[in-house]
Amino acid sequence: MKLHERIAIARGDQPADLLLTNLQLVNVYTGEVYPSEVAIAGSRIVGVGPGYEAHQTLDLEGRFLAPGFIDAHVHIESSLCTPPEFARAVLVRGVTTVITDPHEIANVLGLEGVRLMLNAAKNGLLSMYVMASSCVPATHMETSGAALSADDLVGLLQSRWVLGLAEMMNYPGLVFGDAEVLRKVEAFAQGVLDGHCPGLSGKQLSAYRAAGIGSDHECTTVEEAREKLRVGMTLFIREATNAHNLDALLPVVTPQNSRRICFCTDDRQPADLLDEGSIDHMVRRAIAQGIAPVEAIRMATLNTAEYFRLHGYGAVSPGYHADLIAFEDLQAPHAALVFRGGQLVAQAGQLVARFQPPPLSEVRSSMNIHWEGLDFSIPAQGEQIRVIGSIPGQLVTEHRSGQRGSKAVWPWRTRPAIC
């Protein structure tokens, strides 16, 4: 639709394509909830308020209408699904946009894997934007099959689906001036620079922030989250399958800082996506823990859109993409209707849109293991055993040590370690 046509419909000179009526609008700009109507032409909202006409009218029967949810950081590979199948799982729950970092497939297939994900992002039911994977491999000790240099990554800037540089996991390299890490950050300086810096504090945090890194999703305590907010970072609160940080971090949220906070799932596996949900699950959980409903919805929509400079996403506003969810209970939003680009794509937890996913590109085999003759034993000398200790529900680990020679040595001497 041409711009002058959209403006004419917004003026009321021509009928819209679709008019949503009898709804309670969740306004994430003002924090209000009030009766309204929404007119849609093509894939965009053209009017909010009474007095519009349209070729088709849909009565929402008093339901609440909010912008579609946005996942601020997710590895689709962790869902064990292709992007089209992942879209089927999250769209029905009201997630209409995701920001993905394909570093898991990039670790094995390099740019070939990133381009596969970019191709899958095009013309799908889900708006899928990509952050260029900054740390492939994550450390020089990995031998997973691929490596991406600054020169490799620069070519991705030509894609309109690439928003910036994904989580800078090599925060020691950045803080202490590793030349290749600096080249990557400088190459993407005009885009969004995402962070990943568990436990970073003090002067080293200042150095990380001085490089232009804008976010972090690795906080595990209120104190850590507050320090990162104070230096101007955007906080991504995470609730993954393997890292449960939502309940621990919600106490940091205040009316004064909530505009600097977004929600993300990072790594969420099929059982959790299907049984609990995605960002919608986080919104309900936040509200149940005392966060005001509109504030929780804003952290799942407008905040994320603004951080990633996704103009036209994250609110119910004229000119914005008509990515919308309708639900019946403001205290526990469950998507009854989901619109993406002005089209009804899901209803009552089921996809209703017809969608033919694009064929996946052929990729080379990445699993070539010959088990015969492999020996996993690790010869060791000395009396002390050092092991990595896992912490249930967290990604951070412990450094544990004990006496050699027994099946179980307890208590271990422990100290925190970030892995």
C-alpha positions as CSV (number, residue, x, y, z in Angstrom):
1,M,0.0,0.0,0.0
2,K,1.3,3.4,-1.0
3,L,1.9,6.1,1.7
4,H,-0.7,8.5,0.3
5,E,-3.4,5.7,0.4
6,R,-2.6,4.9,4.0
7,I,-2.9,8.5,5.0
8,A,-6.2,8.9,3.2
9,I,-7.6,5.9,5.1
10,A,-6.2,7.3,8.3
11,R,-8.1,10.6,7.6
12,G,-11.3,8.6,7.2
13,D,-11.6,9.4,3.5
14,Q,-11.6,5.8,2.5
15,P,-12.6,2.6,4.3
16,A,-10.0,0.5,6.0
17,D,-9.6,-3.2,5.3
18,L,-10.4,-4.4,8.9
19,L,-11.9,-2.6,11.9
20,L,-11.6,-4.1,15.4
21,T,-14.3,-3.0,17.6
22,N,-15.6,-3.5,21.2
23,L,-12.1,-3.8,22.7
24,Q,-10.1,-2.5,25.7
25,L,-6.9,-0.9,24.3
26,V,-3.7,-1.6,26.3
27,N,-1.8,1.6,25.6
28,V,1.9,0.9,26.4
29,Y,2.8,4.6,25.8
30,T,0.6,6.0,28.5
31,G,0.0,3.0,30.8
32,E,-3.8,3.3,30.3
33,V,-6.4,0.8,29.4
34,Y,-9.6,2.1,27.8
35,P,-12.4,1.4,25.2
36,S,-11.4,2.0,21.7
37,E,-11.4,0.8,18.1
38,V,-8.5,0.0,15.7
39,A,-8.5,0.3,12.0
40,I,-6.1,-1.7,9.8
41,A,-5.2,-1.3,6.2
42,G,-2.9,-3.8,4.6
43,S,-0.3,-4.8,7.2
44,R,-0.5,-1.5,9.2
45,I,-2.6,0.2,11.8
46,V,-4.1,3.3,10.3
47,G,-6.4,4.6,13.0
48,V,-7.0,4.2,16.7
49,G,-10.3,5.5,18.0
50,P,-14.0,5.7,17.0
51,G,-15.5,6.8,13.6
52,Y,-13.7,4.5,11.1
53,E,-15.4,2.3,8.5
54,A,-14.0,-0.8,7.0
55,H,-14.7,-3.6,4.5
56,Q,-14.7,-6.0,7.4
57,T,-15.5,-5.5,11.1
58,L,-14.5,-7.9,13.9
59,D,-16.1,-7.6,17.3
60,L,-13.6,-8.5,20.0
61,E,-16.4,-8.9,22.5
62,G,-14.8,-6.7,25.2
63,R,-11.3,-8.4,25.1
64,F,-8.1,-6.5,25.8
65,L,-6.0,-5.6,22.8
66,A,-2.2,-5.2,23.1
67,P,0.8,-5.2,20.8
68,G,2.3,-8.6,20.0
69,F,5.1,-9.8,22.3
70,I,8.7,-9.5,21.3
71,D,11.5,-11.9,22.5
72,A,14.6,-9.8,23.0
73,H,17.1,-12.6,22.7
74,V,16.6,-16.2,21.7
75,H,18.6,-19.1,20.1
76,I,16.0,-20.8,17.9
77,E,18.3,-23.8,17.6
78,S,17.8,-24.4,21.4
79,S,14.1,-25.1,20.7
80,L,15.3,-28.1,18.6
81,C,13.0,-26.8,15.8
82,T,13.4,-25.2,12.4
83,P,12.4,-21.5,12.4
84,P,9.0,-22.3,10.8
85,E,8.2,-24.9,13.5
86,F,9.4,-22.6,16.2
87,A,7.0,-19.9,14.8
88,R,4.1,-22.4,15.1
89,A,4.9,-22.9,18.8
90,V,5.2,-19.2,19.8
91,L,2.8,-17.4,17.5
92,V,-0.2,-19.0,19.0
93,R,0.9,-17.6,22.4
94,G,1.1,-14.0,21.1
95,V,4.8,-13.8,20.3
96,T,4.9,-12.1,16.9
97,T,8.6,-11.0,16.7
98,V,11.9,-12.5,17.9
99,I,15.5,-11.3,17.9
100,T,17.6,-14.3,17.4
101,D,21.3,-15.0,17.6
102,P,22.2,-18.1,15.5
103,H,25.6,-18.7,17.1
104,E,24.8,-22.3,17.9
105,I,24.4,-23.3,14.2
106,A,27.2,-20.8,13.4
107,N,29.5,-22.6,15.8
108,V,29.3,-25.7,13.5
109,L,28.5,-24.3,10.0
110,G,29.8,-20.7,10.2
111,L,28.3,-18.3,7.7
112,E,26.5,-21.1,6.0
113,G,24.4,-21.6,9.1
114,V,23.8,-17.9,9.6
115,R,22.6,-17.6,6.1
116,L,20.3,-20.6,6.5
117,M,18.6,-18.8,9.4
118,L,18.4,-15.5,7.5
119,N,16.7,-17.2,4.6
120,A,14.2,-18.9,7.0
121,A,13.5,-15.5,8.5
122,K,12.1,-14.1,5.2
123,N,8.4,-14.1,4.4
124,G,7.4,-16.2,7.4
125,L,4.5,-15.9,9.8
126,L,6.9,-14.7,12.5
127,S,8.9,-11.5,12.3
128,M,12.4,-12.8,12.9
129,Y,15.4,-10.5,13.1
130,V,19.0,-11.7,13.4
131,M,22.0,-10.5,15.4
132,A,25.3,-11.3,13.9
133,S,27.0,-13.9,16.1
134,S,30.0,-12.2,17.7
135,C,31.8,-15.2,19.3
136,V,32.2,-18.1,17.0
137,P,33.7,-20.1,18.6
138,A,33.0,-18.9,22.1
139,T,36.6,-19.4,23.1
140,H,39.8,-20.4,21.3
141,M,39.6,-23.8,23.1
142,E,36.6,-24.9,21.1
143,T,36.9,-27.1,18.0
144,S,33.3,-27.2,16.9
145,G,34.0,-26.7,13.2
146,A,33.7,-23.0,12.4
147,A,35.1,-19.6,13.1
148,L,33.8,-16.1,12.2
149,S,36.1,-13.2,11.9
150,A,35.3,-9.5,11.7
151,D,35.7,-9.7,8.0
152,D,33.2,-12.6,7.8
153,L,30.6,-10.7,9.8
154,V,30.8,-7.4,8.0
155,G,29.0,-8.8,5.0
156,L,25.9,-9.5,7.1
157,L,25.3,-5.8,7.6
158,Q,23.9,-5.7,4.0
159,S,20.8,-7.6,5.2
160,R,17.9,-5.6,6.4
161,W,17.1,-8.5,8.8
162,V,20.4,-8.0,10.7
163,L,20.1,-5.5,13.5
164,G,23.6,-5.5,15.0
165,L,26.2,-7.6,16.8
166,A,25.0,-10.4,19.0
167,E,25.9,-11.1,22.6
168,M,29.6,-10.3,23.2
169,M,30.4,-13.3,25.3
170,N,34.2,-12.7,25.1
171,Y,33.9,-9.9,27.6
172,P,37.5,-10.4,28.9
173,G,38.7,-10.0,25.3
174,L,36.8,-6.7,24.9
175,V,37.7,-5.3,28.3
176,F,41.4,-6.0,27.8
177,G,41.5,-4.9,24.2
178,D,41.8,-8.1,22.1
179,A,42.4,-6.7,18.6
180,E,40.0,-9.1,16.7
181,V,37.2,-8.4,19.3
182,L,37.7,-4.7,18.9
183,R,37.5,-5.0,15.1
184,K,34.1,-6.7,15.4
185,V,32.7,-4.1,17.8
186,E,34.0,-1.2,15.6
187,A,32.5,-2.8,12.5
188,F,29.0,-2.9,14.0
189,A,29.3,0.4,15.9
190,Q,26.3,1.9,14.1
191,G,24.1,-1.0,15.0
192,V,22.9,-2.5,18.2
193,L,25.6,-4.1,20.3
194,D,24.3,-6.8,22.6
195,G,26.1,-8.0,25.7
196,H,26.8,-11.1,27.8
197,C,28.8,-10.4,30.9
198,P,27.9,-12.5,33.9
199,G,29.4,-11.2,37.1
200,L,31.1,-8.3,35.5
201,S,31.4,-5.3,37.9
202,G,33.3,-2.1,38.8
203,K,35.9,-0.7,36.4
204,Q,35.7,-3.7,34.1
205,L,32.0,-3.2,33.6
206,S,32.7,0.4,32.9
207,A,35.2,-0.6,30.2
208,Y,32.6,-3.0,28.7
209,R,30.0,-0.3,28.6
210,A,32.5,2.3,27.2
211,A,32.9,0.0,24.2
212,G,29.2,0.7,23.4
213,I,27.7,-2.6,24.6
214,G,24.1,-1.8,25.4
215,S,22.5,-4.8,27.1
216,D,23.0,-7.9,29.3
217,H,20.9,-11.0,29.8
218,E,23.1,-12.9,32.2
219,C,22.3,-11.2,35.6
220,T,21.4,-13.6,38.4
221,T,21.0,-11.2,41.4
222,V,19.3,-7.9,42.0
223,E,22.6,-6.3,43.0
224,E,24.2,-7.3,39.7
225,A,21.2,-6.1,37.7
226,R,21.0,-2.8,39.5
227,E,24.7,-2.0,38.8
228,K,24.2,-2.7,35.1
229,L,21.1,-0.5,35.0
230,R,23.0,2.2,36.8
231,V,25.7,2.3,34.1
232,G,23.1,2.7,31.4
233,M,22.7,-0.8,30.1
234,T,19.3,-2.3,29.2
235,L,18.5,-5.3,31.3
236,F,17.1,-8.4,29.6
237,I,15.5,-10.6,32.2
238,R,15.7,-14.2,31.2
239,E,13.6,-17.2,31.8
240,A,15.0,-20.1,29.9
241,T,14.8,-23.9,30.3
242,N,18.3,-24.0,31.8
243,A,18.4,-20.6,33.6
244,H,15.5,-19.4,35.7
245,N,16.2,-15.7,36.5
246,L,12.8,-14.1,36.4
247,D,11.6,-14.5,40.0
248,A,15.1,-13.5,41.3
249,L,15.3,-10.3,39.2
250,L,11.7,-9.0,39.3
251,P,12.4,-7.1,42.6
252,V,14.8,-4.8,40.7
253,V,11.9,-3.5,38.6
254,T,10.6,-0.1,39.6
255,P,8.4,2.4,37.9
256,Q,11.5,4.5,37.5
257,N,13.6,1.9,35.7
258,S,11.1,-0.4,34.0
259,R,11.6,1.3,30.6
260,R,15.1,-0.1,30.6
261,I,14.0,-3.7,31.1
262,C,13.0,-6.3,28.5
263,F,12.1,-10.0,28.6
264,C,13.9,-12.8,26.8
265,T,13.9,-16.6,26.7
266,D,17.5,-17.3,25.4
267,D,17.3,-21.1,25.4
268,R,13.8,-22.6,25.8
269,Q,13.1,-26.2,24.8
270,P,10.0,-27.7,23.3
271,A,8.4,-29.0,26.5
272,D,8.6,-25.6,28.2
273,L,7.4,-23.8,25.1
274,L,4.4,-26.0,24.8
275,D,3.5,-26.5,28.4
276,E,4.3,-23.0,29.8
277,G,4.9,-20.7,26.9
278,S,7.4,-18.1,25.9
279,I,7.4,-14.4,26.6
280,D,3.7,-14.7,27.4
281,H,4.6,-17.0,30.3
282,M,7.0,-14.3,31.6
283,V,4.4,-11.6,31.4
284,R,1.9,-13.7,33.4
285,R,4.5,-14.6,35.9
286,A,5.6,-10.9,36.3
287,I,2.0,-9.8,36.9
288,A,1.5,-12.6,39.4
289,Q,4.6,-11.4,41.3
290,G,3.1,-7.8,41.6
291,I,4.3,-6.0,38.4
292,A,1.5,-3.8,37.0
293,P,-0.1,-5.5,34.0
294,V,0.6,-2.7,31.5
295,E,4.1,-2.4,32.8
296,A,4.8,-6.1,32.3
297,I,3.3,-5.9,28.8
298,R,5.4,-2.9,28.0
299,M,8.6,-4.8,29.0
300,A,7.6,-7.5,26.5
301,T,6.8,-5.1,23.6
302,L,7.7,-1.4,23.4
303,N,10.9,-1.5,25.4
304,T,12.3,-4.3,23.2
305,A,11.3,-2.6,20.0
306,E,12.8,0.7,21.0
307,Y,16.1,-0.9,22.2
308,F,16.5,-2.7,18.8
309,R,15.4,0.4,16.8
310,L,12.5,-1.5,15.4
311,H,10.4,1.5,14.4
312,G,6.8,0.6,13.9
313,Y,6.8,-2.4,16.3
314,G,5.8,-2.7,20.0
315,A,2.7,-0.5,20.3
316,V,-0.9,-0.1,19.0
317,S,-0.4,3.1,17.1
318,P,-1.2,4.6,13.7
319,G,1.5,3.6,11.2
320,Y,2.7,0.7,13.2
321,H,2.7,-3.0,12.1
322,A,-0.6,-4.6,12.9
323,D,1.0,-7.3,15.1
324,L,-1.6,-7.7,17.9
325,I,-2.9,-10.0,20.5
326,A,-6.4,-10.1,22.1
327,F,-7.0,-11.7,25.4
328,E,-9.7,-11.9,28.1
329,D,-7.9,-11.5,31.4
330,L,-5.5,-8.5,32.0
331,Q,-4.2,-10.2,35.1
332,A,-3.2,-13.4,33.2
333,P,-3.0,-12.7,29.4
334,H,-3.6,-15.8,27.3
335,A,-3.8,-15.0,23.6
336,A,-7.3,-15.7,22.3
337,L,-6.6,-14.0,18.9
338,V,-3.2,-13.2,17.3
339,F,-2.8,-10.9,14.4
340,R,0.4,-10.5,12.4
341,G,0.7,-7.9,9.7
342,G,-3.1,-7.3,9.9
343,Q,-4.0,-11.0,9.3
344,L,-5.6,-13.3,11.9
345,V,-2.9,-16.0,12.2
346,A,-4.0,-17.8,15.5
347,Q,-7.2,-18.3,17.4
348,A,-7.7,-20.2,20.7
349,G,-4.2,-21.6,20.7
350,Q,-4.4,-22.9,17.1
351,L,-2.9,-21.6,13.9
352,V,-5.5,-20.5,11.4
353,A,-3.3,-18.9,8.8
354,R,-2.3,-20.9,5.7
355,F,1.4,-21.0,5.5
356,Q,3.8,-22.8,3.3
357,P,7.2,-22.6,4.9
358,P,10.1,-22.0,2.5
359,P,12.3,-25.0,1.7
360,L,15.3,-25.3,4.0
361,S,18.6,-24.9,2.4
362,E,20.7,-28.1,2.1
363,V,23.6,-28.0,4.6
364,R,26.5,-30.3,4.9
365,S,26.5,-33.1,7.5
366,S,27.9,-31.8,10.8
367,M,27.8,-35.0,12.9
368,N,30.7,-37.3,11.9
369,I,31.9,-39.3,14.9
370,H,33.6,-42.6,14.8
371,W,33.1,-44.1,18.2
372,E,35.4,-47.0,17.7
373,G,38.6,-46.7,19.7
374,L,37.7,-43.5,21.5
375,D,39.0,-43.3,25.0
376,F,37.4,-40.7,27.3
377,S,39.6,-41.4,30.3
378,I,41.6,-38.5,31.6
379,P,44.9,-39.4,33.2
380,A,45.5,-37.4,36.4
381,Q,48.0,-37.2,39.2
382,G,47.8,-35.7,42.7
383,E,45.4,-35.9,45.5
384,Q,43.1,-33.0,44.6
385,I,40.2,-33.4,42.2
386,R,38.9,-30.3,40.5
387,V,35.5,-30.3,38.9
388,I,32.8,-28.0,37.6
389,G,29.8,-27.9,39.9
390,S,26.4,-27.1,38.4
391,I,23.9,-24.9,40.1
392,P,20.3,-26.0,39.5
393,G,18.4,-23.5,37.4
394,Q,21.5,-21.4,36.6
395,L,24.1,-21.2,33.9
396,V,26.8,-20.0,36.3
397,T,28.8,-22.8,37.8
398,E,31.0,-23.5,40.8
399,H,34.7,-24.5,41.0
400,R,34.7,-27.5,43.3
401,S,37.6,-29.6,44.7
402,G,37.9,-32.7,46.8
403,Q,40.1,-35.5,47.8
404,R,40.9,-38.1,45.2
405,G,40.2,-41.8,45.8
406,S,36.5,-42.0,46.8
407,K,33.3,-42.3,44.9
408,A,31.9,-39.2,46.6
409,V,33.8,-36.5,48.5
410,W,31.6,-34.1,50.4
411,P,31.5,-31.4,51.4
412,W,33.3,-29.9,48.4
413,R,35.3,-26.7,48.9
414,T,33.5,-24.3,46.5
415,R,34.0,-20.9,45.1
416,P,32.0,-19.3,42.3
417,A,33.2,-19.6,38.7
418,I,31.6,-18.1,35.6
419,C,31.5,-20.5,32.7
